[in-house]
Amino acid sequence: MKTEPSAILLISCPDQQGIVCAVTDFLLRHKGNVIDLEQHTDTEEAVFFMRVEWELGGFDLPRDQIRENFSQIADRHQMKYELHFSDYRPRMAIFVSKFSHCIHDLLARWHADEYNADIPLIISNHPDLEPLAKMYGIDYVLIEVDPSNKAEQEAQTLALLQEHHIDLIVLARYMQILSDDFCAHFPNQIINIHHSFLPAFVGAKPYHSAHRRGVKIVGATSHYVTSDLDEGPIIEQEVMRVSHKDSVESLIRKGRDLEKIVLARAVWAHLQNKVLAYKNRTVVFN
């Protein structure tokens, strides 16, 4: 059954009386039928968060007039808001190095139509995964990273992203650090995945270090990328208990399973317009 398109508002503002009433009254006056509404108040920060979704069928405002008409309410309540449409297919670029588990999982889900998105581009600093991109009919661009001309490489990458009109970047175990300038071009539009041993076990072999310490859990964290390395707003996390019986290889296998599912959940939540970033935290609506 075909789903009719809907509109979504993500709202944050100072907590005050009458916000829900103001938003729903706006929708009622324009014959909008609400199909989902969630709200949350951060009592410590005194900030109100809301996600409301309504059917566009029967709504008497054209899409290009919704923002202008809603801005009067937003200004009155000091709202920051995002307007999205369910039938828009964001354009997603995947960055990858040599590890293949996350990109295999993402592409399989995309091929199975789990993600309402287009993937026109895969960028890598190694040639290893080009056959995978060809299998899915996706352009694979090799941009080798050299510390001596990193600014030029990032400029080339940004030009490619602009050419392909990219809305979202997913770092599927891309083993390079993005500059502050690069991140500033895509605020809350770059999603990363890493193991959850940070900051205790840093470096290239965290599972080996964790095994030596006899850890009892492994985990994964997916977050938006900011200028602070691995410290952006967290979208999704998961853990799994392990024991002294687990070898390094077993920890790696279990850790990679978690990385795949956590990244998949984070990407799905973002594409469903269910994530609202505030300061260095997120509200992830159900």
C-alpha positions in Angstrom: 0.0 0.0 0.0 1.4 3.4 -1.0 2.0 5.8 1.9 0.8 9.3 1.3 3.5 12.0 1.8 3.7 13.8 5.1 5.4 16.8 6.6 7.6 16.8 9.7 8.5 19.6 12.1 11.4 19.2 14.6 11.2 21.9 17.2 13.3 23.1 20.1 12.6 26.3 22.2 12.6 27.6 25.7 10.1 25.7 27.8 6.8 27.6 28.2 3.1 27.1 28.3 1.1 26.8 25.2 3.6 25.4 22.7 1.8 22.2 21.8 -1.5 24.2 21.5 0.1 26.7 19.2 1.6 24.1 16.9 -1.5 21.9 16.8 -3.8 24.9 16.3 -1.7 26.0 13.3 -2.1 22.5 11.8 -5.9 22.5 12.6 -6.4 25.9 11.0 -4.8 24.6 7.8 -6.7 21.3 7.8 -3.7 19.2 8.8 -4.2 15.7 10.2 -1.6 14.8 12.8 -0.3 11.3 12.5 2.5 11.4 15.0 3.4 13.7 17.9 6.2 13.4 20.5 7.5 15.8 23.0 10.1 16.1 25.7 11.1 18.7 28.2 14.7 18.9 29.5 13.8 20.3 33.0 17.5 21.1 33.8 18.0 23.2 30.7 14.3 24.4 30.6 14.2 23.4 26.9 11.2 21.9 25.1 11.6 19.5 22.2 8.9 18.3 19.8 8.4 16.2 16.7 5.1 16.5 14.9 4.2 14.8 11.6 1.0 15.4 9.6 -0.5 14.3 6.3 -0.1 16.6 3.4 -3.2 15.3 1.7 -5.9 17.9 2.5 -3.5 20.4 4.0 -4.3 23.7 2.5 -0.8 25.2 2.5 1.5 24.4 -0.4 4.8 23.0 0.7 6.7 26.2 -0.2 4.4 28.3 2.0 4.5 26.2 5.2 7.8 27.7 6.5 6.7 31.3 5.9 3.4 30.8 7.6 4.8 28.8 10.6 7.6 31.4 11.1 5.1 33.7 12.9 4.5 31.0 15.6 8.2 30.2 15.7 9.2 33.8 16.3 6.6 34.2 19.1 7.9 31.2 21.0 11.7 31.6 20.1 11.7 28.3 18.3 14.4 26.7 16.3 12.9 24.3 13.8 13.5 22.0 10.9 10.9 21.2 8.2 11.1 17.9 6.3 9.0 16.0 3.9 8.7 12.2 4.0 8.8 11.7 0.2 12.2 13.5 -0.1 15.0 11.1 -0.7 18.2 12.4 0.9 21.4 11.9 -1.1 23.9 10.0 1.0 27.7 9.5 0.5 29.6 6.8 2.3 33.2 7.2 3.3 35.2 4.0 3.8 38.8 2.8 4.2 39.5 -1.0 4.3 37.1 -2.4 6.8 34.1 -3.7 4.9 31.6 -4.9 7.6 29.7 -1.6 8.0 29.5 -0.7 4.3 28.4 -4.2 3.4 25.5 -3.9 5.9 24.5 -0.4 4.8 24.4 -1.3 1.1 22.5 -4.5 1.8 19.9 -2.5 3.7 19.8 0.2 1.1 19.4 -2.4 -1.7 16.5 -3.9 0.3 14.8 -0.5 0.4 15.1 -0.1 4.2 16.5 3.4 3.6 14.6 6.1 1.9 17.8 7.6 0.4 19.9 7.6 -2.7 23.6 6.7 -2.6 25.3 8.2 -5.6 28.8 8.2 -4.2 31.4 6.2 -2.2 34.6 7.9 -1.3 37.7 6.0 0.0 41.3 6.5 0.7 42.0 2.9 -0.5 41.1 1.0 -3.6 40.1 -2.2 -1.8 36.3 -1.9 -1.8 35.8 -0.6 -5.4 34.4 -4.0 -6.5 31.7 -3.7 -3.9 30.7 -0.3 -5.2 30.6 -1.6 -8.8 28.4 -4.5 -7.6 25.8 -2.0 -6.5 26.3 0.4 -9.4 27.6 3.2 -7.2 30.5 5.6 -8.2 33.6 4.9 -6.3 36.1 7.7 -6.0 39.6 7.1 -4.7 41.1 10.1 -2.9 44.4 9.0 -1.3 45.2 10.9 1.9 48.6 12.5 2.2 49.2 14.7 5.2 51.3 17.1 3.1 48.3 18.2 1.0 45.3 17.3 3.1 43.7 20.7 2.5 43.7 20.1 -1.3 42.3 16.6 -0.8 39.4 17.9 1.4 38.7 20.6 -1.2 38.5 17.9 -3.9 36.2 15.9 -1.6 33.9 18.9 -0.9 33.7 19.7 -4.6 32.5 16.1 -5.3 29.9 16.3 -2.5 28.6 19.5 -3.8 28.5 18.2 -7.4 26.4 15.2 -6.2 24.2 17.4 -3.9 25.0 15.3 -0.9 22.8 15.7 2.2 24.3 13.1 4.5 27.8 11.6 5.0 28.2 8.2 6.7 31.7 7.3 7.9 31.6 3.5 7.6 34.9 2.9 9.4 36.6 5.7 7.5 40.0 5.8 9.2 40.8 9.5 8.7 40.2 12.6 10.8 38.1 15.3 9.1 39.2 18.9 9.6 37.2 21.5 11.5 36.6 23.3 8.3 35.2 20.2 6.6 32.9 19.4 9.5 31.6 23.0 9.5 30.2 22.4 6.0 28.0 19.5 7.2 26.7 20.3 10.7 24.8 17.3 12.1 25.1 15.7 8.7 28.1 13.4 9.2 27.5 10.2 11.1 30.4 8.2 12.5 30.7 4.7 14.1 33.3 3.4 16.5 33.8 0.9 19.3 32.8 2.1 22.8 36.2 1.4 24.4 37.0 5.1 23.9 38.6 6.8 25.7 40.1 3.9 27.7 41.5 1.9 24.8 42.7 4.1 22.0 44.8 3.3 19.0 44.7 0.8 16.1 44.1 -2.3 18.2 41.6 -1.5 20.9 40.3 -5.1 21.1 43.7 -6.4 21.8 44.2 -3.9 24.6 40.7 -4.6 26.0 41.4 -8.3 25.9 44.6 -7.8 28.0 42.5 -6.0 30.6 39.8 -8.6 30.7 36.9 -6.4 29.7 33.4 -7.7 30.5 31.5 -5.8 27.8 32.0 -4.6 24.2 30.0 -1.9 22.6 29.6 0.6 19.8 28.7 4.2 19.5 27.3 6.2 16.6 27.4 10.0 16.7 27.4 13.2 14.7 30.9 14.4 13.8 32.1 17.7 15.2 35.4 19.4 15.5 36.0 17.5 18.8 37.2 14.0 17.7 34.7 11.3 18.7 32.9 13.6 21.0 29.9 14.7 18.9 26.2 14.3 19.9 25.5 10.5 20.4 22.7 9.1 18.3 22.8 5.4 19.1 24.7 2.9 21.3 24.6 -0.8 22.2 26.6 -3.2 24.4 27.1 -6.9 24.7 28.5 -8.9 27.6 31.7 -10.9 27.1 33.8 -13.1 29.4 37.2 -14.5 30.0 36.4 -17.2 27.4 36.4 -14.7 24.5 39.5 -14.5 22.5 40.7 -11.3 20.7 39.1 -12.7 17.5 35.8 -13.3 19.3 35.8 -9.7 20.7 36.5 -8.3 17.3 33.6 -10.4 15.7 31.1 -9.3 18.4 32.3 -5.7 18.3 31.9 -5.6 14.5 28.4 -7.0 14.8 27.5 -4.2 17.2 29.1 -1.6 15.0 26.9 -2.7 12.1 23.6 -2.6 13.9 24.4 0.6 15.8 25.4 2.5 12.6 22.3 1.1 10.8 20.0 2.4 13.6 21.6 5.8 13.6 21.4 6.2 9.9 17.7 5.0 9.9 16.8 7.5 12.7 18.4 10.4 10.8 16.7 9.5 7.6 13.4 9.3 9.4 13.9 12.8 10.7 13.8 11.5 14.3 17.0 13.1 15.6 17.2 16.6 17.1 20.6 17.7 18.2 20.9 20.2 21.0 24.3 21.5 22.3 26.3 18.2 22.4 23.4 15.9 23.0 20.5 14.5 20.9 16.8 13.8 21.4 16.0 10.7 19.4 12.3 10.4 19.0 10.6 6.9 18.9 
